[in-house]
Amino acid sequence: MVEHFGKFRSLMPGLALIFHCIDIADGKASGNVSAAAARLAVDWCKYLESHARRIYAMAESPEHEAAVRLADKIKAKALPSPFTCKAVYDKGWHGLKDRHEVDAACNILIDENWLNMERKPATGSLVNAGVESYGLSEKTTIASHESPLTVGFCIRHALHKS
C-alpha cells in the first residue's frame, strides 16, 4: 500500500495539468496551472485514496476474499439452484473449503445486500434435536432474482443481477 500511495506524488500534479488543459480547451483558463485545477486534483486524489484503502482492506481480509469468490460463483451460475453450504464447501474451491469460510462469505454478501436471509420452517428428517426446538431446518436456501439458490438455517436470496 505504501508503494501505491507513493505514486500519488506524481498523480496530483499530473491530474492538475490534465484539468488545466481541459479548462484551456474550454476557454476558461490560460497560462500556468490554476489553483482551481490543483484543488480539483487534490480532491480526486482523496477520492482515489479512499477507494484504494477499501480495496486493500478487502484483500487483507480472508472473509472478504471468500465473499468475492462466492459472488463470482453465484454470477457464473457454478452452483445448483437451490444449494447448501455443504454443497459449496464440498466443491473444495479455494477460500470456500469449510463451513466457517462459506458462512463468513454468506454473511458478508448479506451485509452487502447480495443475499437476503429468511427463516425456513423445519421439515421432515432434516431436523435435529437442537434445531427442532427453534423450528428451523438444517437447510438454507439461497435464491437469485431469477431462480432459487440453498445454505445453513435460513433462506437466502441473491439480490445481485449479473
N, C-alpha and C positions, 0 to 999 in steps of 0.2 A: 504494500500500500504506500510506503514511503516513496518508492520509485515512481509510482503513479502520480502522486501529488507533486513530486519534484518537477514533473513536466509542466505543471501549471505556471511556472515562472515564465515560460515562453508562450504558453497558451493565452494568457491575459493580454499581452501586447499584440499578439497575432490577431486575436478577436477584435481588439480595439481598432487595429488597422483595417480589418475587413469591414467593421461597422462604419468607420470613417469613409472608406471607399464607396460604400453604399450611399452614404449621405452626399458625397460629391456627385455620384451618378444621378441622384435625385435633385441636385442643385441646391441642397440645404447647407452645404459646407464647402470650404476651400482652405488651402494652406495646411498647417500642422494638424495632427490628430486632435480632435476636440475633447474637452472634458466630458461631454455627454457620451461620446463613443467609449471613452475609458470607463465611465461609470457603468455603462451597459455591459462591457466586457467583464468587469468585476462581478456584476450581478449574475452573469452567465456562469462564471467560474464557481460562485457559491452554489448555484443550482446544480451544476455538474458534480461538485464535491459531495453534495448531499446524496445524490444518486449513487456515486461511487462507494460511499460509506455503506449504504444499504446493500449493495451488491457484494462487497467484501464481507459484510456481516453474514449474509446468507451462505457464502462459500465457506466460512469458518464454522458453520453450524451443520452437523450431520443430519439433524432433523429437517432443516430446510432443504438440504440436498435430496433427502428421501422424498420430501413433498414434491419437489420439482420432477424427480424420476417417476413418481406415481402419476402426477399430472400428465407427463409425457405418455405414459402407458394408457391412460384414460383417453387422451386425444387420439392416440394411434389405434384405439379400439383393440388393444392387445389383451384385454380382459373380457371374459364372457359376461353376459348380462342375464341374470344377476351374478355377482361374485362375492366370495367371502374373504376375510382377512387371510385365512389359511390358504385360500387359492392363490393369493398374491405372494405370500412368503414361501409357499411350496414351489413356486417357479424358480426360486433361487436368484432372482435379479439382484445385481449389486446394489447395496443400500436399502434393499427391501427383503432381507433374508430371514427376519424373525418378527414375531408378533409386536415387539416393542417398536421396531423401526416402522412397521406398517401403521400401527396405531398412532405414532407420533406424526407420521406423514398425513394421515387422515385428519387428525386434529388441526394441523396447520392449514390444510385445504378447507376445513370447515371454517376456521377463523378468517380465511381469505375469501370466503363465500364461493369456493369452488365446489364444495359438498354441503349438503343440508342434512341434518340428522333428525329422524323421527323415531319415537318408540314403537316397537313392534310387539304385539301380544304373543304370549307363549303358545306354542303349538306342539302337539304330539310328543314323540320320543326325543326331540331335540332339547328338551328342558331337563336341567339337572336340579338337584335339591336346592342348591344355593341360589340359583337363578329363579326357580319356580316361585319362591315367596315374593319376588318383585314383579311377577307377571311378565317377564321378558324372555325372549327366546335366546338361544346361543347364536343365532344367525343375525346378521345385519345386512340389509340390502342397500346398495348404493345405486342410484339411477341418474342417468343423464336426462336432459330435457327430452331427448328423442326416445331413449329406452332405459329401462331399469338396469342398475348395476348392483353386489351384496358384501358386508363386513361386520363385526363384533356384536353389540347388543341393540343396535338401532338401525333404522332405515336411513340411508344416506343417498342423497340425490346430487349428481354432478350438475352444477349450475353453469359451468363454463361451456360455451359453444366453441368448437374449433373452427 
